Amino acid sequence: MESRDEQPPATAAAGRPLDRRAELSEFLRSRRARLKPQDVGLPDFGRHRRVPGLRREELAQLAGVSVAYYTRLEQGNGRNVSTEVLGSIARALRLTDAEHAHLTHLAKPKAHKKKPVARQQQVRSSLHRLLDTMDGVPAYIVGRRAEILAWNRMAAAVFGDWAELPAAERNWARLVFLRPAYRELFVDWEQKAIDIVCALRMDAGCYPDDPRLSALVGELSVKSGEFGRLWATHDVKEKSHGVKLLHHPLVGELTLNFESFRLTDDTDQSLLTYHAEPGSPSAESLRLLASWGADAAHATTR
């Protein structure tokens, strides 16, 4: 059985909580800066504009709130903001559903039930058995902080033998930003890196007091300039399906479709599965990897 869910103890990583007010302020500034007046039907005064994107007063006008009210919110004071006003601001900023949810998490934390963030993440035994029965389908479960909680034999054959790693290193962010083998594995490494940072930003909005998340962000910011650059964009998004192009050291190019399913009884965990088009070269490559078993897993991350 390849599945694992052992996690480091809660005291293994310590970090100061993220500043929710600062996160709210920077997120709103970054979303406002990406909009141009012509994007929202406002006149553009060209060189006379002092700031990139919309001015605060323009955004306030679009959202139907006073400039003073919006200014307080952008300064991180979302204490008394209503859900309706947040909706108006989200529409004015043309936020995606994921961005709107992130804004709500930052501005109205009391509206969301808090969980003990330091507890170990556990995977139900029935899910372990499900993973093991998915023969020929690479599948794994990922939790908060991009932690890899459980996986099957085919996931190990495609992505590497995570069982050989310390529990703290079974983390997509650490793998992608700190291990060169994963830069070679993902053909579009930049997009994979963006997806991970966006997911961590979503986690930060929901759990700014999580010391392990703060420690992870701090560590990656120090060790990877690319992570710091992407973290500063404040981008958030969720991907439920798509295509990943891989360059496996044993079978070469793999084109795999992925699906992500959020678990209804624990929305912090998602099941991800990968499959190739029937009859395609990638399907044959998956069959070969399945037959090679542990040898394939060891080759991926050497």
C-alpha positions in Angstrom: 0.0 0.0 0.0 1.4 3.4 -1.0 -1.0 5.6 0.9 0.3 7.6 3.8 -1.2 10.3 6.0 1.5 10.8 8.8 2.1 14.4 9.3 4.7 16.3 11.4 3.7 17.2 14.9 2.0 20.6 15.4 5.1 22.0 17.0 7.4 21.1 14.1 6.9 24.3 12.3 6.3 27.7 14.0 5.6 30.9 12.3 3.9 34.2 13.1 0.3 34.4 11.8 -0.3 36.2 8.6 -1.7 39.7 9.1 -5.3 39.4 7.9 -5.7 43.2 7.7 -2.6 43.5 5.6 -3.7 40.6 3.4 -7.1 42.3 2.8 -5.5 45.7 2.0 -2.9 44.2 -0.4 -5.5 42.0 -2.1 -7.8 44.9 -2.8 -5.0 47.1 -4.0 -3.7 44.4 -6.4 -7.2 43.8 -7.9 -7.9 47.5 -8.3 -4.5 48.0 -10.0 -5.2 45.4 -12.7 -8.3 47.2 -14.0 -8.1 50.1 -16.5 -10.7 52.8 -16.7 -11.7 51.6 -20.2 -12.3 48.1 -18.8 -15.2 49.4 -16.8 -16.5 52.1 -19.1 -14.8 55.1 -17.5 -12.8 57.8 -19.3 -9.1 57.4 -19.4 -7.0 60.6 -18.8 -3.8 58.9 -19.9 -0.6 60.5 -18.6 -2.5 62.5 -16.0 -3.2 59.3 -14.0 -0.8 58.9 -11.0 -1.7 55.3 -10.2 -1.9 52.1 -12.2 -5.4 50.9 -12.6 -8.5 52.5 -11.1 -8.5 55.2 -8.5 -10.2 54.5 -5.2 -12.9 57.0 -5.9 -13.6 55.4 -9.3 -13.9 52.0 -7.6 -16.1 53.4 -4.9 -18.4 54.9 -7.5 -18.7 51.6 -9.4 -19.4 49.7 -6.2 -22.0 52.3 -5.0 -20.2 53.1 -1.7 -18.6 56.3 -0.4 -14.9 56.9 -1.0 -14.3 57.0 2.8 -16.0 53.7 3.3 -14.0 51.9 0.5 -10.8 53.5 1.8 -11.3 52.1 5.2 -11.9 48.7 3.7 -8.8 48.9 1.6 -6.8 49.9 4.6 -7.8 46.5 6.1 -10.7 47.5 8.2 -13.5 45.1 7.2 -15.0 44.7 10.6 -18.5 46.0 9.8 -18.7 45.4 6.1 -21.8 43.6 4.9 -22.0 40.7 2.6 -24.0 42.8 0.1 -21.3 45.5 0.0 -18.6 42.9 -0.5 -20.7 41.6 -3.4 -20.9 45.0 -4.9 -17.1 45.5 -4.6 -16.5 42.1 -6.0 -18.6 42.9 -9.1 -16.9 46.3 -9.5 -13.5 44.6 -9.3 -14.7 41.9 -11.7 -13.6 39.2 -9.2 -13.9 35.5 -10.1 -15.8 33.3 -7.7 -12.6 32.1 -6.1 -11.5 35.7 -5.6 -14.9 36.7 -4.2 -14.7 33.9 -1.7 -11.1 34.9 -0.8 -12.2 38.5 -0.2 -15.0 37.3 2.0 -12.7 35.2 4.1 -10.4 38.1 4.6 -13.0 40.7 5.3 -15.5 38.7 7.4 -13.6 35.9 9.2 -16.3 35.5 11.8 -18.7 34.4 9.2 -16.7 31.2 8.7 -16.5 28.5 11.3 -12.9 28.0 12.4 -11.2 24.7 12.7 -8.2 23.9 14.9 -5.5 24.5 12.3 -2.7 22.8 14.2 -4.4 19.4 14.3 -3.1 16.6 12.1 -4.9 16.0 8.9 -6.3 12.5 8.7 -7.6 10.5 5.7 -10.5 8.1 6.2 -9.5 4.4 6.0 -12.2 3.9 3.3 -10.5 6.5 1.2 -7.2 4.7 1.5 -8.9 1.6 0.3 -10.5 3.5 -2.6 -7.1 4.8 -3.7 -5.7 1.3 -3.7 -8.6 -0.1 -5.8 -8.0 2.6 -8.5 -5.6 0.3 -10.5 -4.0 2.1 -13.4 -5.2 5.5 -12.3 -2.7 7.9 -10.6 -4.7 9.3 -7.7 -3.9 11.1 -4.4 -5.5 13.2 -1.7 -4.1 16.7 -1.0 -5.0 18.8 2.1 -4.3 22.2 3.5 -1.0 23.8 2.8 -0.6 21.7 -0.3 0.2 18.7 1.9 0.1 15.3 0.1 -1.9 13.1 2.6 -2.4 9.8 0.7 -1.7 8.3 -2.7 -1.8 5.0 -4.6 0.8 3.0 -6.4 0.2 4.7 -9.8 0.6 8.1 -8.3 4.0 7.1 -7.0 5.0 5.7 -10.4 4.1 9.0 -12.1 5.1 11.6 -9.5 7.7 9.9 -7.4 8.0 7.7 -4.3 6.7 10.1 -1.7 7.0 7.3 0.9 10.7 7.8 0.9 10.4 11.5 1.9 10.0 12.8 5.4 6.4 13.7 6.2 7.2 17.4 6.2 8.5 17.1 2.6 5.4 15.5 1.2 4.1 18.9 0.2 3.5 20.1 -3.4 4.9 23.6 -2.7 8.2 22.3 -1.4 8.5 19.7 -4.1 7.8 22.2 -7.0 9.8 25.1 -5.7 12.7 23.3 -4.0 13.3 20.1 -5.8 14.9 20.3 -9.3 13.4 17.0 -10.4 9.9 18.4 -10.4 11.0 21.4 -12.5 11.9 18.8 -15.1 8.8 16.6 -14.5 6.3 19.4 -15.4 6.6 20.6 -18.9 4.8 23.9 -18.0 6.5 24.3 -14.6 5.5 28.0 -14.3 1.8 27.1 -14.5 2.1 24.4 -11.9 3.9 26.8 -9.6 1.2 29.5 -10.2 -1.5 26.9 -9.3 0.2 26.0 -6.1 0.7 29.6 -4.9 -2.9 30.4 -5.8 -4.1 27.4 -3.6 -1.9 28.5 -0.7 -3.3 32.0 -1.0 -6.8 30.6 -0.6 -5.6 28.7 2.4 -4.1 31.9 3.9 -7.5 33.6 3.5 -9.3 30.8 5.4 -6.6 30.1 8.0 -4.3 33.2 8.5 -3.6 32.0 12.1 -2.1 28.7 10.9 1.5 28.6 12.1 2.6 25.8 9.7 1.2 27.8 6.8 3.0 30.9 7.9 6.2 28.9 8.4 5.9 27.4 4.9 5.3 30.7 3.2 8.3 32.2 5.1 10.6 29.3 4.2 9.7 29.4 0.5 10.0 33.1 0.3 13.6 32.9 1.6 14.6 29.9 -0.5 12.8 30.6 -3.8 12.7 34.0 -5.5 10.2 32.6 -7.9 7.8 31.8 -5.0 8.2 35.3 -3.6 7.4 36.8 -7.0 4.2 34.7 -7.4 3.1 35.2 -3.8 3.3 39.0 -4.2 0.7 38.9 -7.0 -2.1 37.9 -4.5 -3.7 35.8 -7.2 -6.2 33.1 -6.1 -8.0 30.5 -8.1 -9.3 27.0 -8.0 -8.9 24.3 -10.7 -11.2 21.4 -10.8 -10.1 19.9 -14.0 -7.6 20.3 -16.8 -4.6 18.8 -18.6 -1.1 18.3 -17.4 1.9 17.7 -19.6 4.7 15.7 -18.0 8.1 14.6 -19.0 8.7 11.3 -17.2 12.3 10.1 -16.9 11.3 6.6 -18.0 8.5 6.9 -20.6 9.0 10.5 -21.8 6.0 12.7 -22.6 2.7 12.1 -20.8 -0.5 14.0 -21.5 -2.9 13.4 -18.6 -6.3 14.8 -17.9 -6.9 15.5 -14.3 -10.1 15.9 -12.2 -10.2 17.3 -8.7 -13.0 16.4 -6.3 -13.4 18.3 -3.0 -14.5 15.9 -0.2 -17.9 17.0 1.2 -17.2 16.0 4.8 -13.8 17.7 4.8 -13.6 20.6 2.4 -9.9 21.1 3.2 -9.2 17.8 1.3 -9.4 17.0 -2.4 -9.1 13.8 -4.4 -7.2 14.2 -7.6 -7.2 11.6 -10.4 -5.3 11.5 -13.7 -6.1 9.6 -16.8 -4.9 9.3 -20.4 -7.1 9.2 -23.5 -7.9 5.5 -24.3 -5.6 4.2 -27.0 -3.2 7.1 -26.8 0.6 6.8 -26.4 0.2 8.2 -22.9 -2.2 5.4 -22.0 0.4 2.9 -23.1 3.0 4.7 -21.1 0.8 4.5 -18.0 0.4 0.7 -18.6 4.2 0.4 -18.7 4.7 2.4 -15.6 2.1 0.2 -13.8 4.1 -2.9 -14.8 7.4 -1.4 -13.6 6.0 -0.5 -10.2 8.6 0.6 -7.6 11.3 1.0 -10.3 9.2 3.7 -11.9 8.5 5.5 -8.6 12.2 5.6 -7.7 13.2 7.0 -11.1 10.9 10.0 -11.1 12.5 12.0 -8.3 16.1 10.9 -8.5 
